[in-house]
Amino acid sequence: MRAPPARARVVCSSSVSVVPAAALTPGPGRSCPELGMFPELNNLLNITPDRAEQGKLTLLCDAKTDGSFLVHHFLSFYLKANCKVCFVALIQSFSHYNIVGQKLGVSLTAARECGQLVFLEGLKSSVDVFFRAQAEPHPLQFLREADAGNLQPLYEFVREALKPMDDGRAAWRCPVLLVDDLSVLLSLGLGAVAVLDFIHYCRVAVCWERKGNIVTLVHDSGDGEDEENDILLNGLSHQSHLILRAEGLATGFCRDVHGQLRILWRTPSQPTAQRDGSLTYQYKIQDKSVSFFAKGMSPAVL
């Protein structure tokens, strides 16, 4: 067997995997891919936009790496699946998600204009909460409250955004709530119990009553020092039907392997020994997609 060329060597350093910022940002003049999303991830999960499951809670988690590529995947996936999407974006601006979405074959601007996408831009809305008079409670009204803990306005916003049409006909396949990310609510002063209560009521309204789906991202510091975040992560883990956990490599940054993804399927109503099944893959974020492979099976090192 011939030795691999020098350019295929994997160089590792530091303790945190870092993905190039340009990996999911389209450059000038680049066109959108025909398929969009990440087809290899769809194959691993055995899903397609034509047969998206309903009534499920999916937990996205990242530890020592950036798992936002999973958020972009599910956003484009459900828009392509003709679902009504309520996106509570607490991390990035609308333009950021729209730029990445165009690269994955969807236009968030067009989806918002036609009513398929309801977008709550947390960065912009927080300014409105503090500096503009509100006739009605703002979804992020808790920011102005001395005792932050009331997420009912945010729940009412989600419920109103995903309510069926007045004539009883469903223009979209099913409702979807996407949150990026719940850990921010803890940083803004909310307790884990309040956030878990919010998700519980959203599950009742979205997953149970309307047979829709919820997808949310939570960070995992992994050091055990953030007790509230650990409570939130554990609570959501027990409720979730699917957990996707993106992790940085123990060896640190690698040019040809950006991290590993643990996929855990769960059936919350079953005993632990009977409900869990898991797979682990390594991944590399490429120009317009993400490739997945078994541990040690990166094309660059074979």
N, C-alpha and C positions, 0 to 999 in steps of 0.2 A: 504494500500500500504506500502510495506516495505521501510525503509530508504535505500538509496544507500550506498554501502560499502565505507569505508573511502578513499580508493584509487581513487574513482570516483569524489572526490571533486575538484572543480575548484579553483585554487589559483591564484589571480591576484595581480600584482604590477607593478610599473613604468608606463610610458606613451607611450611606443612604443612596439609593438608586435615583438618579436624576435623568429625566427624559428631556431631550432637546425641545425647547419651546416651539420651534418651527415645525415640529413633527406633524402637528395637526392644524397648522395654519397655512392656508393656500397663498401662494405667491401670485403676483400680477399675471393675468392672462391664463391662469390654469383653469381648466374646465372641471366640472363635477363628474365623478365616476358614474357610470350607468347603474351599477348595482347599489352603491352607497352602503352605509352602515359597515359592519364588520362581518362578512359572510362566514368566516371561520368560527367566530363566536356563536353565530346562529346555529351552525352545524353541531358545535359542542353541546349547546343547550337544546338541540332538536326542536327549534322553533323557526317559523317564517312569518312575515307580515300577513300572509294569507290565512294562517291558523294560529293566531296569537291566543294564548290562554287567558282566561278571565277569572276574576275573584282572587287574585294572588297578590301577596306582599313580597316584594323583592328588596333585599337589603344589599347595598353596595358598601363595601368597607375598604379602606386603604390604610396601610401601615408602612411607614418609612418609604413611601413613594406616592406619586400622584395618581389617584384613581379616577380622575375626571373624564378620561376617555370612555369609561363605562357609562357615565351620564350622557355623553354625546351619542353613544351608540343607542341607548334606549330612547332618547328623544327622537332621533331620526327613525328608529324602528317603529315607534307607535304612530308617528305622523304618516309614515308609509303604509301602516296598517289601517289607515282611515279612522283612527280613534280621536275622540275629543280629549285634548291634553290641557291640563292646568299645571303650569310650570312655576313653582315658587323658587326663584333664583336669588339666593342670598349671597353669592360669592362673586359672580361676574356680571357684566352689563349685557343688555340685549344684543348689542352689536357683536360682542365676542361670540356668543352662542350662534348668532346668525352666520358669522364668517365660517365657523367650523361646520355648521349645518350645511352650508352651500357646498363645502367640500365633500360632504357625505350624501349629497344628492337631494337635499330638501331646502326649501326657503322658509325660514321662520316668519319673514315679513309677509309672504303670501298666505301662510297658514293663519297668521293673526288677523289679516284683513278679511279672510273668508269665514272667520269665527271658529276655526278648528283649534286654534291655540289661544289660550288665555295666559298672559305672561305677567307675573308680578316681579318687577325689578326691584329687589331689596335695596340696592345701593342708591337708587334714585328715590324710591318711596320713603326711605328714612329721612331724607331732607324735607319732604312734604309734611311728615308727621310733626317735625319740630317748628317749621317756619310758615306753614300755611294752615289757615283755619279750615276745619273739616266739618261739613254739615252732618256727616254720619261717622261712626267709629271706623277708623282706618284699620286695615288688616294687621298692621304693625303697631297698633295703638299701645301695646305694652311698653314700647320704648319711652313713653312719656309718663308711665305710671311709676310711682315710688316703690310699690311692691309688685315688681314684674312677675307675672304668673298667670295672667289671663289671656289665653290664646283663642277665646271664643270668637272675636272678630276675624281672626285668620281662618278659623274653621268655617264661619259663615261665608267668607269670601270663596273658599274652595267649594262649598256646597252649592252656592249660587252659580259659580262658574261652570259646574258640571251637571247642573240640573237638566232634565229632558226638555225638549221643545214643548211649547204651550199646546200645540195641536196633537201631542201624544206620539208623533212620529220621530223616530231616531234617525237623524241625518248622519250620525257617526256610529261606528261599530260598537264601541264601549268607551266609558270615561276612564281617564288615566290621570293620577296625581303624581307629579315628579317634583322632588325636593332636593335642592343642591345648596347647602347641605345642612342637616339637622344640628350638627355640632356647633354651628354659628349661633343658634338660639341659646345654647348654654353659655357661650362667650358674652352674650348680650344680657345675661343676668337671670335667665330662666332656669328652673330646676329640672332635673331629669324626669321627675314624676309628672310635671306639667306638660313636658314634651311627649311623654308616653301617653298621657291622657288625650292629647291632641291627635296622635296617630290612631289611638283606639277609636275615637269618634269618627275619624276619617275612614277607617276600615269599615265601620258599620255603614256609613253613608255611601262610600264608593265601592267597596268590595262586596258587601253583603246585599245592600238594597239595590244597587245599580249594576252589579256583576262586572265591576271594573277592576282596575289594578292600581297599585301604589308602588312606586320605586323611589327609594331615598338613599342618600349617601351619608355615611357617618365615618369620621376619622377615628383611628385607633392609635393613641400615642404609644401604647405598649409598655409604658413604664409603671403603670399602676398608681401613679400619683394623682391622676384626675379621677376622683371617685365618681363624680356626677356623670362623666362621659362613659365610664365603665358600666354604670347602672343603665344608662341609655342603650349602650351597645348590647348588653346582655338581655335586656328586656325585649329589644327588637329582634334579637337572634331567636328567641323562643317563639315569637309570633310569625316569623318569616317562613315562606314556602321555598324560597330560593335565596342563597347567600353567595355573593361573589366577592371574594376577598383578594384584593391586589396587594402584593407584598414586595418590598424591596429585597434584593439579594443579600444574603448574609455576608457575602464577600465584598459587597459594595457595588459601585458603578461598573457596568460592563458595556462596552461599545456594541456588542452583538446580542446581548440579552438584557432587556430593560427591567425584568422582574418576573414574578410568578403569580399565577392566578389560581386560587383554590375555589372550586365550585362545590357547593353543598346543597343537595336537595333535601327538603324536610317536609314532613307531614305533621303539622303541629298537634293534631288530634290523636296521634299514635304514640305508644311508649317509645322512649328514646332509642332503645335497642332495635326497634322495628322501623323507625321512620327516617333514618339518615343514610345517605349515600354520597360519596364525595370523589372528586377527581382533582388532580393538580397538574397544571401545565405551566411552562414558561412562555414568555411572550416578548415580542419586539414590535415597537410602534414604528411603522414605516411611513412613507410619504402620504399615502391615502388610505391606509388600512392598518390592521394589527394582525400579525401572524402568530400562531400558537403552535407549540411543539412540546413533546415530552421532555422531561429533565435530561439534560446532556445531549439532546438530539437537535440542537441548533444547527442549521445548514452551514454556519460559519465554522463550526468546530468538527464537523464530520469529515 
